[in-house]
Amino acid sequence: MDLILWRHAEAHDHPDTLLGRQGDPLDLARRLTPRGEKQAARMATWLDRQLPAAARVLTSPAQRAEQTALALGRKYKVREELAPQGEPQALLELVQWPFGKSPVVVVGHQPTLGRVVAHLLGLAEADCPVRKGAIWWLRYRERDGVAQTVLVTVQTPELL
């Protein structure tokens, strides 16, 4: 199974940065900046060339995540489990890791994505920094009866 974690691109700051909390209505309404729109388009162009047609795309209900997913130009489903401050285990259950039948692209947020990466790769830290707009491509496989999670690639808008 392939799991592609895509952090939303750069977004406008919360209108009330002192009081704003991830997941509140104002946070969910935040949109991509012009730079974020370019980041999303650059990453989507790269990702579309790599993804098989059968890949599923799931996104957070936050506007910035949905805008990032839209750049890919494929059908996607909005899932509440992917909202800001979501639980890593809920994400893994949603995508049916590690036994899902098709690749899954998840457009979401920090720190959830970083916690999923750290968990799947067995990192000592509780989470891994995932840059805005970045894609982390993970693959589950079995070799000689041993389950493995392989990091296929990490792409950032600055690298493309």
C-alpha positions in Angstrom: 0.0 0.0 0.0 1.1 3.5 -0.8 0.2 6.4 1.5 1.0 9.9 0.2 0.8 12.6 2.9 0.5 16.1 1.5 0.5 19.1 3.8 -1.6 22.0 2.6 0.3 24.8 1.0 1.0 28.2 2.5 -2.2 29.8 3.8 -3.1 33.2 5.2 -2.6 33.7 8.9 -5.6 33.2 11.2 -7.5 36.5 11.4 -7.0 36.6 15.2 -3.6 35.0 15.7 -3.6 35.6 19.4 -6.9 33.9 20.1 -7.2 31.6 17.1 -7.1 27.9 17.5 -6.7 25.2 14.9 -10.0 23.8 13.9 -12.2 26.8 14.9 -14.5 28.2 12.1 -12.1 31.1 11.3 -9.2 28.6 11.1 -11.2 26.3 8.8 -12.0 29.2 6.5 -8.4 30.2 5.9 -7.4 30.2 2.3 -4.1 29.7 0.4 -2.0 32.8 -0.2 -1.0 33.5 -3.9 2.4 31.8 -3.0 0.5 28.8 -1.6 -1.6 28.5 -4.8 1.7 28.3 -6.8 3.1 25.8 -4.3 0.0 23.6 -4.6 0.0 23.8 -8.4 3.7 22.9 -8.6 3.3 19.9 -6.3 0.1 18.8 -8.0 1.8 18.7 -11.4 4.6 16.5 -10.0 2.2 14.3 -8.1 -0.3 13.8 -11.0 2.6 12.3 -13.1 3.4 9.8 -10.3 0.0 8.7 -9.2 -1.9 5.8 -10.8 -5.4 6.5 -11.9 -6.9 4.4 -9.1 -5.4 6.5 -6.3 -8.0 7.9 -3.8 -7.7 11.5 -2.6 -8.9 12.5 0.8 -8.7 16.0 2.3 -9.4 17.9 5.5 -12.5 20.1 5.6 -10.3 23.2 6.0 -10.4 25.5 3.0 -6.6 25.6 2.6 -6.4 21.8 2.4 -9.3 21.6 0.0 -7.7 24.2 -2.3 -4.5 22.2 -2.2 -6.4 19.1 -3.2 -8.2 21.0 -6.0 -4.9 21.8 -7.6 -4.5 18.1 -8.4 -7.5 18.1 -10.7 -8.9 14.8 -9.5 -12.0 13.8 -7.5 -11.5 13.9 -3.8 -13.5 13.3 -0.6 -13.6 15.7 2.3 -13.2 13.8 5.6 -13.8 15.2 9.1 -11.1 12.8 10.5 -8.5 14.9 8.7 -9.5 18.2 10.2 -6.7 20.2 12.1 -5.6 18.5 15.3 -6.9 15.1 14.1 -5.6 11.9 15.6 -2.9 10.0 13.7 -4.7 6.7 14.4 -7.9 8.0 12.9 -6.0 8.9 9.8 -4.5 5.4 9.6 -7.8 3.7 10.1 -9.5 5.9 7.5 -6.9 4.9 4.8 -6.9 1.3 6.0 -3.2 1.3 6.6 -1.4 -1.0 5.8 -3.9 -3.2 4.0 -5.7 -0.8 1.7 -6.0 -1.9 -1.9 -5.1 1.4 -3.7 -2.7 4.3 -3.1 -4.2 7.1 -1.0 -3.4 10.7 -1.0 -4.2 12.5 2.3 -4.2 16.3 2.2 -3.9 17.5 5.8 -2.1 19.4 8.6 0.7 19.5 11.1 1.1 18.1 13.6 -1.0 15.1 12.5 0.9 14.3 9.4 4.3 14.5 11.2 3.0 12.2 13.9 1.9 9.7 11.3 5.3 9.8 9.6 7.1 9.4 13.0 4.9 6.5 14.0 5.2 4.6 10.6 9.0 5.1 10.4 9.6 4.3 14.0 11.3 7.6 14.8 12.2 8.4 18.4 10.5 11.8 18.3 6.8 12.0 18.7 6.4 13.8 15.4 8.4 14.8 12.3 8.4 18.3 10.8 6.5 18.4 7.5 6.9 21.6 5.5 3.9 23.5 4.0 3.1 22.0 0.6 5.4 19.0 1.1 4.6 15.4 0.1 5.8 12.4 2.0 5.3 9.1 0.1 5.3 6.0 2.3 4.9 2.4 1.2 4.0 -0.7 3.2 5.6 -3.9 2.0 6.6 -7.3 3.3 10.0 -8.8 2.6 11.0 -12.2 3.7 7.9 -12.2 6.0 8.9 -8.9 7.7 6.6 -5.9 7.5 8.4 -2.7 6.4 7.4 0.9 5.9 9.6 2.4 3.2 10.0 6.2 2.6 9.7 6.4 -1.2 10.3 10.1 -1.5 9.9 13.5 0.1 9.2 16.4 -2.2 8.8 20.1 -1.3 7.7 23.0 -3.4 11.2 24.4 -3.2 12.7 21.3 -4.7 10.5 21.2 -7.8 
